[in-house]
Amino acid sequence: MSFIVRVWDAPTRLFHWLLVFAVVSLVVTANLGGAAMVWHFRLGYGVLSLLLFRITWGFVGGYWSRFKTFTFHPSVVFNYLKGKGTSLESIGHNPIGSLSVMAMLLFLTLQVTTGLMSDDEILNSGPLTRFVSSEWVVLSTTYHKNIGKVVLLFLIVTHIIAIALYYFKKQINLVKPMITGDKTLDVEVTQSNDTHADHLKSVLILAVCVLIVFFSVSYLER
């Protein structure tokens, strides 16, 4: 007997695809430079808003989107890598997926933060540059332009490779559930809430996050 389970609620799915669009656009605008940097900054503020939303949603969102369902204890990760994981560990984010998501959130936050303190010494500088020392500006710029970008690209490529391996090796489509929200399982488990009330809650949370970023940046740029 199989069960169709709502695993990824609509706000989590929308966050995922908006983040994909924003990160790709950030890479493009960074490489274009010049006038495109205006959009690079705007997209960076957008990513910061999305990160604030996802962190909040990790506590109040759908069941499988909450951080409490993430499994990344070392023993659990090692057992999963050895093929000894349980099916329940793969309903939401499996142990490796949980580590991947947390790493992505961490390094995206670090990338955005260092971007706020970066200066290309030509036309563009982050709104926090005038509040920190020149040493911090140099360190942040170096990390943002060289180290952080490489780390994030590595995480993204690894993520894509993992999706491909699951599809071709295990015949498991990880992309489809992030579009439809549903997974077909052999066991009946807790479903993520995905009602109109949850959608309204997510819109309000995102709106607050956007306003926090907007007014913070506006204040810093005075």
Backbone bond lengths (Angstrom), bond angles and torsions (degrees), N, CA, C in turn:
res aa  C-N    CA-C-N  psi(-1)  N-CA   C-N-CA  omega(-1)  CA-C   N-CA-C  phi
1 M - - - 1.464 - - 1.519 109.49 -
2 S 1.308 116.85 138.11 1.462 120.57 -179.24 1.527 110.35 -118.90
3 F 1.330 115.36 154.91 1.453 121.35 -178.72 1.533 109.09 -129.19
4 I 1.315 115.65 136.30 1.463 120.11 174.04 1.519 107.58 -91.68
5 V 1.324 115.53 117.84 1.466 121.28 -173.88 1.522 110.05 -116.65
6 R 1.332 116.13 130.73 1.464 120.48 173.81 1.535 107.31 -77.82
7 V 1.334 115.03 106.77 1.455 121.25 -177.77 1.530 110.56 -97.12
8 W 1.326 116.33 -51.04 1.476 119.89 -177.22 1.522 109.47 -104.52
9 D 1.326 116.03 113.92 1.462 120.98 177.99 1.528 109.90 -69.04
10 A 1.314 116.58 161.52 1.471 122.18 -176.48 1.534 112.94 -57.91
11 P 1.347 119.71 -42.94 1.468 119.06 178.62 1.531 113.12 -60.29
12 T 1.336 117.61 -38.82 1.467 120.94 178.52 1.523 110.28 -66.06
13 R 1.324 116.48 -42.02 1.464 120.24 179.48 1.526 111.11 -65.20
14 L 1.323 116.35 -43.03 1.463 119.96 179.88 1.522 110.44 -65.12
15 F 1.332 116.51 -41.47 1.465 120.53 176.32 1.521 110.34 -56.84
16 H 1.322 116.58 -46.38 1.464 121.69 -177.01 1.526 111.18 -58.30
17 W 1.332 116.68 -49.57 1.466 119.74 -175.30 1.526 112.37 -75.01
18 L 1.329 117.25 -31.67 1.462 119.58 173.85 1.527 110.59 -65.71
19 L 1.325 116.42 -38.52 1.460 120.65 178.71 1.523 110.29 -66.56
20 V 1.323 117.27 -41.16 1.466 120.81 177.08 1.529 109.76 -58.31
21 F 1.323 116.30 -48.77 1.472 120.97 179.93 1.524 110.89 -60.36
22 A 1.334 116.62 -45.21 1.464 121.00 -176.95 1.518 111.81 -65.32
23 V 1.331 117.54 -43.28 1.464 120.82 -178.12 1.527 110.79 -66.81
24 V 1.325 117.00 -42.98 1.474 120.23 177.20 1.524 109.72 -60.75
25 S 1.331 116.54 -43.93 1.464 121.14 -179.25 1.527 111.14 -65.92
26 L 1.316 117.20 -34.94 1.467 120.81 177.58 1.523 111.07 -64.73
27 V 1.321 116.38 -41.30 1.464 120.38 178.44 1.524 109.65 -63.03
28 V 1.337 116.61 -44.07 1.464 121.33 -178.65 1.522 110.84 -63.97
29 T 1.336 117.37 -48.78 1.468 120.36 -177.59 1.521 111.76 -66.81
30 A 1.331 117.52 -34.10 1.465 120.61 178.14 1.525 110.44 -64.49
31 N 1.323 116.56 -39.25 1.456 120.40 -179.70 1.529 112.34 -75.21
32 L 1.326 116.38 -30.68 1.458 119.77 177.96 1.536 110.83 -72.39
33 G 1.349 115.65 -41.00 1.457 120.03 -179.74 1.523 111.74 64.89
34 G 1.334 116.69 -161.73 1.458 121.12 178.25 1.513 112.91 57.27
35 A 1.339 116.27 -131.97 1.461 122.04 -177.80 1.528 112.33 -64.38
36 A 1.337 116.53 -24.48 1.465 120.41 -179.53 1.524 111.82 -66.25
37 M 1.335 117.46 -17.59 1.466 120.39 -178.88 1.520 111.96 -66.58
38 V 1.337 116.73 -23.82 1.471 119.24 175.08 1.528 109.28 -60.07
39 W 1.321 114.85 -44.26 1.463 119.24 178.25 1.523 111.56 -73.54
40 H 1.315 116.94 -28.44 1.458 120.19 176.48 1.529 109.90 -60.28
41 F 1.327 116.11 -44.30 1.460 120.00 178.52 1.526 111.04 -66.59
42 R 1.328 116.82 -43.69 1.467 119.68 -179.90 1.516 111.38 -61.53
43 L 1.318 115.78 -42.03 1.464 119.95 178.04 1.524 111.12 -65.56
44 G 1.334 116.20 -36.56 1.458 120.19 176.55 1.521 111.80 -61.77
45 Y 1.331 116.37 -42.16 1.470 120.09 176.47 1.523 110.27 -65.50
46 G 1.343 115.94 -34.90 1.457 119.39 176.77 1.520 111.92 -64.70
47 V 1.333 116.46 -42.04 1.469 120.68 177.96 1.528 110.20 -63.71
48 L 1.322 116.87 -40.24 1.468 120.03 178.52 1.532 110.10 -61.17
49 S 1.329 116.80 -40.98 1.470 120.92 177.40 1.521 110.60 -62.93
50 L 1.333 116.48 -42.79 1.465 121.02 179.51 1.522 111.36 -64.99
51 L 1.321 116.94 -39.31 1.470 120.51 179.04 1.525 111.00 -64.77
52 L 1.328 116.48 -43.07 1.468 120.20 177.34 1.527 109.90 -60.76
53 F 1.332 115.77 -40.79 1.466 119.98 178.21 1.524 111.03 -63.32
54 R 1.343 117.01 -47.64 1.470 119.85 -175.50 1.518 111.75 -65.48
55 I 1.320 116.33 -37.33 1.467 119.15 178.37 1.527 109.43 -63.71
56 T 1.328 116.34 -43.86 1.465 120.12 178.00 1.522 110.68 -65.16
57 W 1.333 116.03 -43.65 1.465 121.18 -178.95 1.523 111.16 -65.35
58 G 1.309 116.89 -22.44 1.461 121.12 177.06 1.515 112.97 -67.89
59 F 1.321 116.29 -11.36 1.470 120.89 178.16 1.532 112.59 -112.00
60 V 1.333 117.31 -27.07 1.466 119.40 -174.73 1.526 113.04 -123.92
61 G 1.336 118.04 3.50 1.462 121.13 -176.89 1.512 113.36 -84.03
62 G 1.347 115.72 -163.76 1.455 121.23 178.43 1.522 111.15 -59.53
63 Y 1.326 115.34 154.73 1.472 121.34 -171.89 1.520 113.09 -49.65
64 W 1.342 118.08 -49.96 1.462 120.59 -175.10 1.521 112.92 -80.34
65 S 1.327 117.37 -6.72 1.461 121.04 175.85 1.529 111.58 -91.12
66 R 1.315 116.57 -9.56 1.470 120.45 -177.19 1.521 110.93 -79.78
67 F 1.313 114.85 143.27 1.467 120.22 -177.28 1.523 111.81 -61.84
68 K 1.324 117.82 -24.60 1.472 119.89 -178.41 1.529 111.64 -66.67
69 T 1.337 117.56 -17.78 1.471 120.09 178.71 1.522 111.64 -91.64
70 F 1.335 117.70 -6.54 1.459 120.88 178.80 1.525 109.19 -72.16
71 T 1.310 116.69 138.50 1.467 120.94 -179.18 1.523 109.36 -121.95
72 F 1.336 115.58 104.85 1.464 117.64 177.24 1.522 112.61 -138.93
73 H 1.322 116.43 31.14 1.457 119.92 171.89 1.530 107.54 -66.22
74 P 1.343 118.54 137.34 1.473 121.32 -176.86 1.524 114.79 -48.24
75 S 1.327 117.46 -44.38 1.464 119.75 -178.27 1.526 111.01 -65.39
76 V 1.329 116.55 -37.39 1.465 120.83 179.16 1.522 110.22 -67.56
77 V 1.339 116.01 -42.27 1.465 120.82 179.00 1.522 110.86 -62.50
78 F 1.333 117.27 -46.35 1.469 121.31 -179.12 1.527 111.24 -63.42
79 N 1.324 116.69 -41.77 1.468 119.94 178.29 1.527 110.58 -63.67
80 Y 1.323 116.39 -38.70 1.463 120.43 179.95 1.525 110.22 -65.90
81 L 1.334 116.04 -42.21 1.463 120.51 179.47 1.531 111.41 -64.48
82 K 1.339 115.91 -30.20 1.462 120.50 179.33 1.528 112.35 -85.62
83 G 1.343 115.89 3.73 1.452 119.95 179.01 1.509 113.89 80.37
84 K 1.336 116.66 18.19 1.463 120.68 -178.10 1.523 112.34 -107.26
85 G 1.331 116.04 14.61 1.456 119.32 179.85 1.525 111.06 -73.19
86 T 1.320 115.85 162.16 1.464 121.00 178.14 1.517 109.92 -96.66
87 S 1.325 116.04 159.20 1.470 120.75 -179.41 1.525 111.10 -64.23
88 L 1.327 116.96 -29.93 1.462 120.64 -179.46 1.530 111.67 -65.97
89 E 1.327 116.39 -25.28 1.464 120.41 -179.17 1.523 112.54 -75.79
90 S 1.314 117.25 -7.64 1.461 120.68 -177.30 1.522 113.06 -114.57
91 I 1.321 117.07 10.81 1.461 119.52 -179.52 1.521 110.24 -69.90
92 G 1.326 115.83 -52.16 1.457 120.07 174.69 1.514 108.25 -93.35
93 H 1.319 116.37 -119.29 1.463 120.31 173.17 1.528 108.30 -86.71
94 N 1.337 116.83 125.71 1.460 118.89 175.63 1.542 108.72 -70.41
95 P 1.334 118.50 172.92 1.474 119.80 -176.58 1.520 114.64 -53.24
96 I 1.338 117.51 -41.12 1.462 120.69 178.93 1.522 109.91 -70.97
97 G 1.332 115.72 -40.65 1.458 120.54 177.72 1.519 112.00 -62.10
98 S 1.331 116.04 -38.45 1.473 120.18 178.40 1.520 110.91 -62.69
99 L 1.337 115.72 -44.60 1.470 119.97 177.18 1.523 110.67 -62.54
100 S 1.321 116.15 -40.41 1.461 121.30 -179.13 1.522 111.32 -62.90
101 V 1.331 116.59 -44.90 1.468 120.81 -179.57 1.526 110.70 -63.63
102 M 1.328 116.58 -45.59 1.467 119.46 -179.17 1.528 111.14 -65.20
103 A 1.335 116.83 -38.62 1.462 120.54 177.53 1.526 110.54 -64.67
104 M 1.328 116.27 -41.62 1.464 120.36 179.52 1.522 110.71 -63.50
105 L 1.325 117.05 -45.08 1.462 120.49 179.14 1.529 111.04 -63.05
106 L 1.327 116.26 -41.43 1.459 121.03 -178.95 1.523 111.19 -64.42
107 F 1.333 116.73 -50.73 1.466 119.23 -175.14 1.526 112.57 -75.47
108 L 1.334 117.90 -26.93 1.459 119.28 172.94 1.531 110.22 -67.67
109 T 1.326 115.89 -41.06 1.467 120.06 177.07 1.519 110.51 -62.24
110 L 1.323 116.58 -42.87 1.468 121.30 178.78 1.526 110.66 -65.00
111 Q 1.329 116.26 -39.17 1.469 120.50 179.79 1.529 111.13 -65.05
112 V 1.328 115.95 -44.16 1.468 119.85 179.03 1.528 110.36 -65.86
113 T 1.333 116.70 -43.16 1.472 120.54 -178.35 1.522 111.07 -62.55
114 T 1.328 117.19 -44.76 1.469 119.00 179.30 1.522 110.89 -69.18
115 G 1.332 116.77 -28.90 1.460 119.83 175.99 1.516 111.58 -64.24
116 L 1.323 116.13 -34.65 1.461 120.75 178.39 1.527 111.95 -67.02
117 M 1.336 115.73 -20.05 1.475 120.39 -178.61 1.525 112.35 -112.76
118 S 1.346 116.78 14.91 1.460 120.38 -176.89 1.529 112.12 -95.64
119 D 1.327 114.91 155.70 1.461 121.49 179.83 1.524 108.07 -146.36
120 D 1.356 116.73 123.52 1.471 119.30 -179.71 1.529 112.38 -87.54
121 E 1.346 116.43 2.10 1.469 123.33 177.38 1.524 112.38 60.79
122 I 1.333 116.18 20.56 1.467 120.08 176.58 1.532 109.53 -122.87
123 L 1.333 116.07 -73.77 1.461 120.48 -178.89 1.523 113.50 -129.38
124 N 1.323 116.36 -23.94 1.457 119.92 -168.56 1.521 112.96 -114.31
125 S 1.308 114.67 134.51 1.468 120.48 175.34 1.515 108.95 -147.40
126 G 1.329 116.00 145.10 1.454 120.99 179.73 1.515 111.87 -71.53
127 P 1.324 117.58 156.07 1.473 121.79 -176.92 1.528 114.95 -66.28
128 L 1.328 117.55 -13.09 1.468 119.67 179.96 1.527 112.99 -96.27
129 T 1.324 117.66 -4.19 1.473 119.78 -174.44 1.519 112.86 -61.26
130 R 1.326 117.23 -34.55 1.470 118.65 -178.01 1.517 113.08 -78.59
131 F 1.326 117.28 -4.37 1.457 120.40 -179.42 1.531 112.83 -104.40
132 V 1.344 116.84 -5.32 1.460 120.14 -178.65 1.525 109.61 -123.63
133 S 1.327 115.71 165.93 1.463 120.55 -177.96 1.527 111.10 -70.88
134 S 1.322 116.05 161.70 1.463 121.01 178.90 1.529 110.79 -62.38
135 E 1.337 116.34 -31.72 1.464 119.66 178.27 1.527 110.68 -63.78
136 W 1.338 116.24 -42.33 1.452 120.51 178.46 1.522 111.15 -65.44
137 V 1.327 116.30 -37.68 1.459 120.40 178.71 1.527 110.22 -62.80
138 V 1.329 117.03 -44.78 1.469 121.58 179.33 1.523 110.27 -63.00
139 L 1.342 116.84 -46.25 1.464 120.48 -179.77 1.521 111.30 -62.88
140 S 1.329 116.09 -43.65 1.464 120.41 -179.11 1.520 111.30 -65.30
141 T 1.338 116.05 -42.60 1.458 120.24 -179.78 1.525 111.01 -63.99
142 T 1.329 116.11 -43.56 1.465 120.73 179.18 1.517 111.07 -61.95
143 Y 1.326 116.04 -45.80 1.463 119.65 179.43 1.528 110.31 -63.66
144 H 1.335 116.97 -47.99 1.464 121.92 -175.09 1.523 111.87 -61.83
145 K 1.327 117.04 -43.73 1.456 121.38 -174.30 1.536 113.32 -82.98
146 N 1.321 116.93 -26.59 1.464 119.65 -173.38 1.529 113.29 -117.20
147 I 1.320 116.46 -63.31 1.467 120.20 -172.74 1.524 112.77 -72.71
148 G 1.322 116.66 -56.28 1.462 120.67 -175.59 1.506 113.35 -58.78
149 K 1.336 116.37 -40.38 1.461 120.80 179.77 1.524 110.98 -61.50
150 V 1.326 116.32 -42.51 1.466 120.65 -179.69 1.526 110.82 -66.68
151 V 1.328 116.74 -42.22 1.466 120.84 179.90 1.523 110.16 -60.67
152 L 1.327 116.78 -46.04 1.458 120.54 -178.79 1.531 111.97 -66.06
153 L 1.325 116.31 -40.73 1.461 119.26 177.44 1.532 110.78 -62.97
154 F 1.331 116.44 -37.87 1.464 120.81 176.77 1.527 110.48 -62.75
155 L 1.339 116.98 -45.18 1.461 120.89 -179.94 1.524 110.97 -63.76
156 I 1.327 116.25 -39.73 1.463 120.41 -179.37 1.529 110.78 -66.91
157 V 1.328 116.39 -46.82 1.467 120.14 179.44 1.529 110.30 -62.29
158 T 1.328 116.93 -42.33 1.465 121.09 177.95 1.522 110.81 -60.32
159 H 1.320 115.87 -41.11 1.465 122.00 179.20 1.531 110.50 -61.92
160 I 1.322 116.42 -44.72 1.467 121.17 -179.62 1.526 110.62 -66.19
161 I 1.328 116.81 -41.55 1.467 120.79 178.43 1.527 110.64 -62.34
162 A 1.338 116.03 -41.73 1.470 120.02 179.33 1.528 110.73 -62.12
163 I 1.324 116.63 -41.61 1.468 120.74 178.85 1.531 110.03 -62.36
164 A 1.329 115.62 -42.94 1.468 120.35 179.94 1.530 111.21 -64.84
165 L 1.334 116.82 -42.27 1.468 120.57 -179.96 1.520 111.14 -63.73
166 Y 1.327 116.40 -41.82 1.463 119.57 178.36 1.525 110.58 -62.02
167 Y 1.327 116.22 -37.72 1.462 119.99 -177.18 1.528 111.88 -73.06
168 F 1.323 116.64 -46.17 1.468 120.32 -174.49 1.528 113.28 -86.43
169 K 1.337 117.63 -30.16 1.472 120.44 -178.34 1.531 112.19 -90.65
170 K 1.344 116.23 -41.41 1.459 119.89 -174.90 1.521 113.08 -110.23
171 Q 1.356 116.27 -1.96 1.466 120.65 -176.87 1.529 111.66 55.76
172 I 1.315 115.74 39.16 1.465 121.81 176.95 1.519 108.29 -113.71
173 N 1.322 115.95 120.58 1.461 121.59 -179.43 1.532 109.12 -92.48
174 L 1.321 116.49 107.95 1.457 120.84 -178.75 1.534 112.16 -87.94
175 V 1.318 116.32 -15.15 1.468 120.26 -178.26 1.530 111.16 -79.79
176 K 1.332 116.15 -42.61 1.464 120.55 -176.31 1.530 113.10 -54.94
177 P 1.355 119.25 -47.35 1.467 118.85 178.75 1.534 113.39 -61.92
178 M 1.353 117.16 -26.91 1.451 119.58 178.18 1.525 111.18 -78.65
179 I 1.337 116.29 -5.89 1.464 121.52 174.35 1.526 110.24 -102.00
180 T 1.340 115.99 -48.30 1.468 120.36 -177.13 1.521 112.88 -88.39
181 G 1.339 115.58 -28.43 1.463 120.52 -177.34 1.515 113.87 93.41
182 D 1.338 117.24 -14.01 1.465 120.80 -172.59 1.525 112.87 -108.71
183 K 1.337 114.31 150.54 1.456 122.43 170.85 1.518 108.48 -127.88
184 T 1.337 116.45 145.81 1.457 121.56 175.18 1.519 107.95 -97.25
185 L 1.333 116.39 117.74 1.461 122.09 -173.97 1.529 111.36 -121.86
186 D 1.335 114.14 161.48 1.466 120.43 178.76 1.525 111.70 -87.36
187 V 1.319 116.57 -9.91 1.464 120.98 -179.55 1.522 109.24 -127.06
188 E 1.297 115.99 152.22 1.466 120.95 177.72 1.525 108.43 -90.71
189 V 1.317 117.32 121.96 1.457 121.83 -177.20 1.524 109.43 -130.30
190 T 1.318 114.86 174.74 1.462 120.86 178.27 1.525 110.93 -59.60
191 Q 1.309 116.48 131.86 1.458 120.87 177.61 1.523 109.59 -95.60
192 S 1.315 115.23 150.84 1.456 119.92 176.15 1.521 109.73 -75.82
193 N 1.326 116.59 135.59 1.459 120.22 174.27 1.528 108.34 -64.49
194 D 1.323 115.92 134.01 1.466 120.20 -178.82 1.527 108.97 -148.11
195 T 1.325 115.03 49.94 1.459 121.35 -176.96 1.525 110.77 -93.14
196 H 1.330 115.79 173.51 1.462 120.26 177.24 1.534 110.54 -61.26
197 A 1.320 115.56 -34.85 1.470 119.60 178.78 1.528 110.11 -64.52
198 D 1.335 117.03 -39.34 1.466 121.20 177.50 1.526 110.57 -66.42
199 H 1.320 116.59 -38.30 1.464 120.51 178.65 1.521 110.70 -64.59
200 L 1.346 115.98 -42.79 1.461 120.24 178.53 1.522 110.42 -62.94
201 K 1.337 115.44 -41.91 1.467 120.24 177.74 1.523 110.91 -59.66
202 S 1.318 116.71 -42.28 1.465 120.19 -178.66 1.529 111.03 -67.22
203 V 1.333 116.73 -37.87 1.471 120.61 178.50 1.521 110.18 -63.43
204 L 1.321 116.68 -42.79 1.466 120.89 179.66 1.529 110.53 -64.68
205 I 1.329 116.94 -42.12 1.466 120.87 179.28 1.525 110.28 -63.82
206 L 1.339 116.63 -45.44 1.461 120.32 179.64 1.527 110.73 -63.37
207 A 1.326 116.32 -40.37 1.463 120.17 179.26 1.523 110.66 -61.07
208 V 1.329 117.01 -42.58 1.463 121.16 178.28 1.527 110.07 -62.99
209 C 1.322 116.98 -43.23 1.471 121.43 179.92 1.526 110.90 -62.19
210 V 1.331 116.63 -43.74 1.466 121.38 178.93 1.525 110.36 -62.88
211 L 1.319 116.61 -43.54 1.469 120.61 -179.42 1.529 111.17 -65.66
212 I 1.320 117.07 -38.91 1.464 120.54 177.85 1.517 110.20 -60.46
213 V 1.332 116.37 -47.67 1.469 120.75 -179.97 1.524 110.63 -65.60
214 F 1.328 117.66 -44.42 1.467 121.79 -177.61 1.529 111.50 -60.68
215 F 1.329 116.52 -50.60 1.451 119.35 -177.12 1.537 112.20 -71.54
216 S 1.330 116.60 -31.71 1.462 120.32 177.17 1.524 110.52 -65.62
217 V 1.336 116.12 -47.19 1.473 120.44 179.29 1.518 110.87 -65.56
218 S 1.352 116.65 -41.16 1.466 119.94 178.84 1.525 111.16 -61.00
219 Y 1.321 116.12 -39.70 1.471 120.22 179.39 1.531 110.46 -67.30
220 L 1.336 116.47 -43.07 1.469 120.83 -177.47 1.536 111.82 -68.26
221 E 1.330 116.73 -28.06 1.450 120.21 -176.42 1.529 112.89 -89.58
222 R 1.301 117.68 3.34 1.480 120.21 178.65 1.514 111.43 -62.55
